[in-house]
Amino acid sequence: MRLLVTGGAGFIGSHFIRHVLRAHPGYEIVNLDKLTYAGNLSNLKDIEGNKRYSFWKGDICDSKATLSAIKDCDAVINFAAETHVDRSIRDAGSFIRTDVYGTYMLLEAARKNNVKRFLQISTDEVYGSVENGSFKETDPLQPSSPYSASKAGGDVLALSYAVTYGLPVLLTRSSNNFGPYQYPEKLIPLFITNLLEGKEVPLYGDGRNIRDWIYVQDNCEAIDFVFHHGSEGEIYNVGGGNEKTNLEITRMLLTALDKDASFIKRVKDRVGHDRRYSLNCEKINKLGWRPRFTFENALMQTVRWYKENMAWWRKLKAMSQ
């Protein structure tokens, strides 16, 4: 099988490509990526010479790029997206362009090429905040940031192509991912790298916002599982079962890096900051998937990776200043 993976030079996409090449020896992968600030070919340096892997630089909003890349591909896994909430608050337009219009262009290319599967990668943030209980796939979407709204738009558009055109669409919505190669603007890599530099960590508000965390390898295995075993037109929540407050995460990282609470810098809370995300994952669990990694072990592996790969993240942080 020949897969088109969009956004494959990003955090989750690069892990997924590496996973597929390892898990499916007969598969070939075409990686289409625009190489924005978050797309980094050094994430895939170890597979550059793999004959089953090829890279195409291009924007999913460009019909020529998508049609060229998708040629002879059997399926599409769409990771390409603008993803950082803070950036979406400052510049919503780029999120709407990539996450909605870009998804449309990719769906059109997939429809014209009669692909066998189209897997749209999404997020738990489309459901909004929940005080009690956990969101099921059938719950209404209540996004509260331009980022989550743009992802919700891409989701419903993809599902509409399943109904209207019979395109074999599936969709996964995962909780917060973490692990190696994550761009150092998200909470865990930002805090790890700041502490390694002897800098304070900026903690929003009271630090009591709750997120469910999943190790990136677990999410990649879940995406692979849904791709092969999921039903067309269906949505699958993917969570790690690790609900933690941002303050808990901060304290764990302080301990892991031998720092004390004086390194916490309280900052003004994010506009429209959702209080709690939580996913009900009974659907994918009944299908046969469960996460393999414990949160504590995965977090320590992540800390160790950032310690051992300072050149990778220092270059990125220097470029963003």
C-alpha positions as CSV (number, residue, x, y, z in Angstrom):
1,M,0.0,0.0,0.0
2,R,1.1,3.5,-0.8
3,L,0.1,6.2,1.7
4,L,0.1,10.0,1.4
5,V,0.9,11.4,4.8
6,T,0.3,15.2,5.0
7,G,2.2,17.2,7.6
8,G,4.6,14.3,8.0
9,A,7.5,16.6,9.0
10,G,5.6,17.7,12.1
11,F,5.6,16.2,15.6
12,I,2.9,13.5,15.4
13,G,3.2,13.0,11.6
14,S,7.0,12.2,11.8
15,H,6.4,9.7,14.5
16,F,3.6,8.1,12.5
17,I,5.8,7.8,9.4
18,R,8.5,6.1,11.4
19,H,6.0,3.8,13.0
20,V,4.4,2.7,9.7
21,L,7.8,2.0,8.0
22,R,8.7,-0.1,11.0
23,A,5.3,-1.9,11.4
24,H,4.4,-2.4,7.8
25,P,7.4,-3.6,5.7
26,G,5.3,-3.6,2.5
27,Y,4.1,0.0,2.7
28,E,5.4,3.1,0.9
29,I,4.9,6.6,2.2
30,V,4.8,10.0,0.4
31,N,5.2,12.8,2.9
32,L,3.7,16.1,1.8
33,D,4.6,19.0,4.0
34,K,4.8,22.8,3.6
35,L,7.7,23.0,6.1
36,T,6.3,25.8,8.2
37,Y,8.1,26.7,11.5
38,A,6.7,23.4,13.0
39,G,7.7,21.2,10.0
40,N,11.2,20.0,10.4
41,L,12.9,17.5,8.2
42,S,15.5,16.7,10.9
43,N,12.6,14.9,12.6
44,L,13.0,12.3,9.9
45,K,16.7,12.4,9.4
46,D,17.2,8.7,10.3
47,I,14.9,7.5,7.4
48,E,16.1,9.9,4.6
49,G,17.6,7.0,2.7
50,N,14.7,4.6,3.1
51,K,13.6,3.6,-0.4
52,R,10.0,3.3,0.8
53,Y,9.9,6.9,1.8
54,S,9.7,10.1,-0.3
55,F,9.3,13.7,0.6
56,W,7.3,16.3,-1.4
57,K,7.5,20.0,-0.3
58,G,4.0,21.5,-0.8
59,D,1.0,23.2,0.7
60,I,-2.3,21.2,1.0
61,C,-4.1,24.4,0.0
62,D,-2.4,24.2,-3.4
63,S,-4.4,21.9,-5.7
64,K,-1.5,21.2,-8.0
65,A,0.7,20.1,-5.0
66,T,-2.0,17.8,-3.6
67,L,-2.9,16.3,-6.9
68,S,0.7,15.6,-7.8
69,A,1.5,14.1,-4.4
70,I,-1.6,11.9,-4.2
71,K,-1.0,10.3,-7.6
72,D,-0.8,6.5,-7.3
73,C,-1.5,6.7,-3.5
74,D,-4.0,4.3,-2.1
75,A,-4.9,6.3,1.0
76,V,-4.5,9.6,2.8
77,I,-3.7,10.4,6.5
78,N,-4.1,14.1,7.1
79,F,-1.9,15.5,9.9
80,A,-1.4,18.8,8.2
81,A,-2.7,21.6,10.4
82,E,-2.0,24.7,12.3
83,T,-2.2,23.6,15.9
84,H,-1.1,26.1,18.6
85,V,-4.0,27.8,20.5
86,D,-2.0,30.9,21.4
87,R,-1.0,31.4,17.7
88,S,-4.6,31.0,16.6
89,I,-5.6,33.8,19.0
90,R,-3.1,36.1,17.4
91,D,-3.7,35.0,13.8
92,A,-6.9,33.0,13.2
93,G,-6.8,33.4,9.4
94,S,-3.9,31.0,8.8
95,F,-5.7,28.4,10.9
96,I,-8.9,28.7,8.9
97,R,-6.9,28.5,5.6
98,T,-5.0,25.4,6.5
99,D,-7.4,23.4,8.7
100,V,-10.5,24.1,6.7
101,Y,-9.7,25.1,3.2
102,G,-6.6,22.9,3.1
103,T,-8.7,19.9,4.2
104,Y,-11.2,20.7,1.4
105,M,-8.4,20.7,-1.2
106,L,-7.1,17.4,0.1
107,L,-10.6,15.9,0.1
108,E,-11.1,17.0,-3.5
109,A,-7.8,15.4,-4.5
110,A,-8.8,12.2,-2.7
111,R,-12.2,12.1,-4.3
112,K,-10.7,12.6,-7.8
113,N,-8.2,9.8,-7.2
114,N,-10.6,7.3,-5.7
115,V,-8.6,6.7,-2.6
116,K,-9.4,3.7,-0.5
117,R,-9.1,5.5,2.9
118,F,-9.0,9.1,4.1
119,L,-8.1,9.4,7.8
120,Q,-8.6,12.9,9.2
121,I,-6.5,13.6,12.4
122,S,-8.3,15.8,14.9
123,T,-8.3,16.8,18.5
124,D,-10.3,16.6,21.7
125,E,-10.4,20.4,21.8
126,V,-13.3,20.4,19.2
127,Y,-15.6,19.3,22.0
128,G,-14.8,22.2,24.3
129,S,-14.6,22.1,28.0
130,V,-16.4,19.6,30.3
131,E,-16.7,20.0,34.1
132,N,-17.8,16.4,34.7
133,G,-17.8,13.2,32.7
134,S,-16.2,12.6,29.3
135,F,-17.1,13.4,25.8
136,K,-18.3,10.7,23.4
137,E,-17.9,10.8,19.7
138,T,-21.7,11.6,19.3
139,D,-21.5,14.7,21.5
140,P,-22.0,18.2,19.9
141,L,-18.9,20.2,19.1
142,Q,-18.4,23.4,21.1
143,P,-14.9,24.7,20.2
144,S,-13.8,27.8,22.1
145,S,-10.6,28.9,20.2
146,P,-9.9,29.7,16.6
147,Y,-7.7,26.6,16.5
148,S,-10.4,24.2,17.8
149,A,-13.0,25.9,15.6
150,S,-10.9,25.4,12.5
151,K,-10.3,21.7,13.4
152,A,-14.0,21.3,14.0
153,G,-14.7,22.8,10.5
154,G,-12.3,20.4,8.9
155,D,-13.9,17.5,10.8
156,V,-17.4,18.1,9.7
157,L,-16.3,18.9,6.1
158,A,-14.5,15.5,5.9
159,L,-17.5,13.7,7.3
160,S,-19.8,15.4,4.8
161,Y,-17.6,14.0,2.0
162,A,-18.4,10.5,3.3
163,V,-22.1,11.2,3.2
164,T,-22.3,13.2,-0.1
165,Y,-19.6,11.6,-2.2
166,G,-19.1,8.2,-0.5
167,L,-15.5,9.0,0.3
168,P,-14.2,6.4,2.7
169,V,-13.5,8.9,5.6
170,L,-12.5,8.0,9.1
171,L,-11.6,10.4,11.9
172,T,-9.6,10.3,15.1
173,R,-9.7,12.8,17.9
174,S,-6.8,12.5,20.4
175,S,-6.0,14.1,23.7
176,N,-2.8,16.1,24.3
177,N,0.2,14.4,22.8
178,F,3.7,14.5,24.2
179,G,7.1,13.0,23.4
180,P,10.3,13.5,21.5
181,Y,10.5,16.0,18.6
182,Q,7.6,18.1,19.8
183,Y,8.2,21.8,19.0
184,P,9.2,23.6,22.1
185,E,6.2,25.9,22.4
186,K,3.8,23.3,23.8
187,L,3.6,22.9,27.6
188,I,5.8,19.8,28.2
189,P,8.7,20.5,25.8
190,L,8.6,24.3,26.6
191,F,8.9,23.6,30.4
192,I,11.5,20.9,29.9
193,T,13.7,23.0,27.7
194,N,13.3,26.2,29.9
195,L,14.3,24.2,33.0
196,L,17.3,22.8,31.1
197,E,18.3,26.3,30.3
198,G,17.8,27.4,33.9
199,K,14.8,29.6,33.0
200,E,11.4,29.9,34.7
201,V,8.4,28.2,33.3
202,P,5.3,30.3,32.5
203,L,2.2,28.7,34.2
204,Y,-1.1,30.1,33.1
205,G,-3.6,31.3,35.7
206,D,-4.0,29.0,38.7
207,G,-2.5,26.0,36.9
208,R,-5.7,23.9,37.6
209,N,-6.7,23.4,34.0
210,I,-6.9,19.7,33.3
211,R,-5.8,17.8,30.2
212,D,-5.7,14.1,29.3
213,W,-2.2,13.2,28.1
214,I,-1.2,10.5,25.6
215,Y,2.3,9.5,24.6
216,V,2.8,10.1,20.9
217,Q,3.8,6.5,20.1
218,D,0.5,5.3,21.6
219,N,-1.4,7.8,19.5
220,C,0.4,6.6,16.3
221,E,-0.5,3.0,17.1
222,A,-4.1,4.1,17.6
223,I,-4.2,5.9,14.3
224,D,-2.7,2.8,12.6
225,F,-5.3,0.6,14.3
226,V,-8.2,2.8,13.3
227,F,-6.9,3.0,9.7
228,H,-6.9,-0.8,9.4
229,H,-9.9,-1.7,11.6
230,G,-12.1,1.3,11.8
231,S,-15.4,1.7,10.0
232,E,-15.9,4.3,7.3
233,G,-17.8,7.4,8.3
234,E,-16.9,6.9,12.0
235,I,-15.1,9.0,14.6
236,Y,-12.8,7.4,17.2
237,N,-11.7,9.2,20.4
238,V,-8.1,8.4,21.4
239,G,-7.1,9.2,25.0
240,G,-4.3,8.1,27.3
241,G,-6.4,8.0,30.4
242,N,-3.9,10.4,32.2
243,E,-5.8,13.5,33.4
244,K,-3.5,15.9,35.0
245,T,-3.6,19.6,36.0
246,N,-1.0,21.8,34.4
247,L,0.3,22.4,37.9
248,E,0.8,18.6,38.4
249,I,2.7,18.4,35.2
250,T,4.9,21.3,36.2
251,R,5.7,19.8,39.6
252,M,6.6,16.5,38.0
253,L,9.0,18.2,35.6
254,L,10.5,20.3,38.4
255,T,11.2,17.1,40.3
256,A,12.6,15.3,37.2
257,L,15.0,18.1,36.5
258,D,16.0,18.8,40.1
259,K,14.4,22.3,40.3
260,D,12.1,23.8,42.9
261,A,8.9,25.9,42.9
262,S,10.9,29.1,42.5
263,F,11.1,28.3,38.8
264,I,7.4,28.7,38.4
265,K,6.4,32.0,36.9
266,R,2.6,32.7,37.2
267,V,1.3,34.5,34.1
268,K,-2.0,35.9,33.1
269,D,-4.4,33.2,31.9
270,R,-5.0,32.5,28.2
271,V,-8.1,34.1,26.7
272,G,-11.0,31.6,26.7
273,H,-8.8,28.9,28.4
274,D,-10.8,25.7,28.6
275,R,-10.9,24.2,32.1
276,R,-11.0,20.5,31.4
277,Y,-10.8,18.1,28.4
278,S,-11.8,14.5,28.8
279,L,-12.5,11.8,26.3
280,N,-14.7,8.7,26.5
281,C,-12.7,6.0,24.6
282,E,-15.0,3.0,25.0
283,K,-15.5,2.9,21.3
284,I,-11.9,2.3,20.3
285,N,-11.3,0.2,23.4
286,K,-14.1,-2.2,22.4
287,L,-12.6,-2.4,18.9
288,G,-9.3,-3.7,20.5
289,W,-6.9,-0.8,21.1
290,R,-5.5,0.5,24.4
291,P,-2.5,2.6,25.2
292,R,0.7,0.7,26.1
293,F,2.8,3.3,27.9
294,T,2.4,4.6,31.4
295,F,2.4,8.3,31.7
296,E,5.2,8.4,34.3
297,N,7.6,6.3,32.2
298,A,6.8,8.1,29.0
299,L,7.3,11.5,30.6
300,M,10.7,10.4,31.9
301,Q,11.6,9.1,28.4
302,T,10.6,12.5,27.0
303,V,12.7,14.4,29.5
304,R,15.7,12.1,28.8
305,W,15.3,12.7,25.0
306,Y,15.3,16.5,25.4
307,K,18.4,16.2,27.6
308,E,20.2,14.2,25.0
309,N,19.1,16.2,22.0
310,M,19.8,19.8,23.0
311,A,21.1,20.8,19.6
312,W,17.7,19.9,18.0
313,W,15.6,22.2,20.3
314,R,18.1,25.0,20.9
315,K,18.2,25.8,17.2
316,L,14.4,26.0,17.1
317,K,14.1,28.2,20.2
318,A,16.8,30.5,18.8
319,M,14.9,30.9,15.6
320,S,11.6,31.7,17.4
321,Q,13.1,34.5,19.5
